Amino acid sequence: MNNKLEGLKVAILATEGFEQSELFEPKKALAEAGAEVRIVSLEKGSIRGWNHTDWGASIDVDLTVDEADADDFDALQLPGGVMNPDKLRMNPRAVEFVKAFFDAGKPVGAICHAPWTLIEAGVVRGKTLTSWASLKTDLENAGAMWVDKEVVTDNGLVTSRQPDDLPAFNKKIIEEFAEGVHKNRKTAAQ
């Protein structure tokens, strides 16, 4: 087991309709790297994933966005799916939660349609990132530079396009989360 993220707390912000593989696979990779991973959502209970063309598996929610505090986490992971980020970006508390990670300089991973929530949080201007291809214009209109690559990193923000990119995405979020947390802890100690 790789303990690169031992002692780190990672929030995964998601709600009904998250793309199943884009939550479960990064969650597993982060946990295997030693991170404590918590599911944060809009409501208590459980949320269902979307598995390609139909409803998929459910996962229990650990905290609601009203209970969660970005200060309690070292990094944030945002799965995609069409429904999930569309609902999250319409919830002011979810948007504030996301923005707080950027304000604190903490690393964030976002895949597929998840950058919709980043646009709403006002954190993409001047950043280079990728996403599901249909978000290209939205991201460019919000001031981002969109590129069509498997995985893109820009100052602690890791983005990927789709479920096929998950192996590269998972590897890169582990690297960036470890590096970003080390950098943040060093800065805080000074």
N, C-alpha and C positions, 0 to 999 in steps of 0.2 A: 504494500500500500504506500502511495506517495502522500506524505504528510505536509506538503508544501503550504497548505492553507490551515494547518492546525491552529486552533484558537481564534479563527476568524468567523464572524457571523455574517451570513449572506441572506438578504431578503429576496424572495421571488414574489413580485407583484403580479397578480393574475386574477381573473374572474371568469365567469361562465364563458365557454367557447374558446379557451386558449387552445392553441395547436398542441395536441397531446405530446408529441415527440419533443417539441421545443420547450416544454416544462420538465418532463420526466428525465430526458437524457442529460441536460445540463445539471439538474438537481442531483442525479446519481454521480456524475463526474465531479461535481463540487464536494459532495459528501465523501467520495472515495479519496479526494485530495485532502481531507481532514476538516473541511468547513462544517460549521453548524448552519444548516439551511432551514429557514422558516418561510412558510407560505403566508403571504399577506394578501387580503382581499377586501372587497367592499362590504361583505356580510359574513357572519359566523356560519359554521356548518361545513359544507363541502362544496366544491365547484367541479363542474364536468368539463372534460376536454373535448375537443373536436378532433377526430381521427380521420384525416383526409376528406371524406365526404359524408360523415355521419358522426353522431355522438360517440364518444369514447369513454375512457376511464375517468373516475372521479378522484379527487384528492382532498384531504381534510385541510381546513384553514386553521392556521395557528394564531393569527392576529388579524383584526380588521384594521383598515387604514386609520380609523379613529383611535385605535389603541396603540398602533405602531409609531415609533419615533425613529427617524433616520439616524439620529445620534447613537442609537443602540446597535447599529449595523456598520460593517466595514465596507460592504459592496452591495450592489443591486443587480438583479437579473430580471429582464423583461422578455417573456415569451411572446410569440406572435399569435397568429390566427387572425381572422378578420374581425370577429365579434369582440374578442377580448380587449384589444387596444382601443377599439371604437367606444366601448363602454367606459373604459378607464379614463380616456381623455375627456369625457363628459362629467367626470366626478372631480370637483375642485380639490378635495382632500387627497385623492390619488395623485393629481397633478402636482400639488404642493409637496407630497412625499418624494416624488421623482426629482423635482427641482432641488430639494434639500441635499440630495446626494451630489449634485453638480456644484451647488453653492459651497459645499464642504470639500470639494476636490476629490471625492471618493470615486472609485472605478465603477463603471456601469456596463452591462452587456445587454444588447437589444438585437433581436433577430426577427426577420420577416416583416410583418406589419407593425411591430412594436415601436418603431420610430414615430408613428402617429402620436403616441403619448409624449415623446420627446419634443415634437413640434409644439404641442399644446403647452408644454412646460417652458417653452421659449429658450431651449438650450442648444439648438443645432446651428445657429448662425455662426459662420466662419469655420465650421467643422467639416471634415471629409468623412463620409460614411456611405454605407450601402444598405440595401433593404430589398424587400420584394419589389420587383420592377415597377409596379403600378404606383408606388409612392415617390418615384423620382421627381415628378413635377411638384408635388407637395413639399418635398424636402428642399428643392431648389428655390421655390417661392418663399420658403422660410429662411433662406440665406445659407443653406448648406451646399457643399460640393458633393454631388452624388457620383459614385463610381460603381461599375459592375464587376465586383470581385468577390471571391469566396468569403473572405474575412478582411475587415478594415479596422485599424486601430488609430485613434486620434486622441492623444493626451488622456488615456484612461478609459475612453469610450470604445468598446468593441462592438462591431456590427457585422451581421451576416445576412444573406439573402433568403434562405429557405432551409427546409429540413435536410436536404442533401449536403448542406454546408456544416452540419452539426459536429462532425469529428474535428474539423479545423477550428470551428467556433469554440467548442469546449476546451480544446488545448489552449487557445489564446485567452479565454476568460480566466483560466487558472493562472496563466503567466501574469496577466495584467492585474488581476485581483491581488496576487502575492506581491507584485512590485508596487502597486498603488498603496496597499496597506502599509508596507514597509516604509514607503516615502512619507505617508501621512503620520505614522507613529514617530518617525525621526523628526519631522517638522514640529510635532506637538511637544517633543521632549526638549526642544531648543528654547 
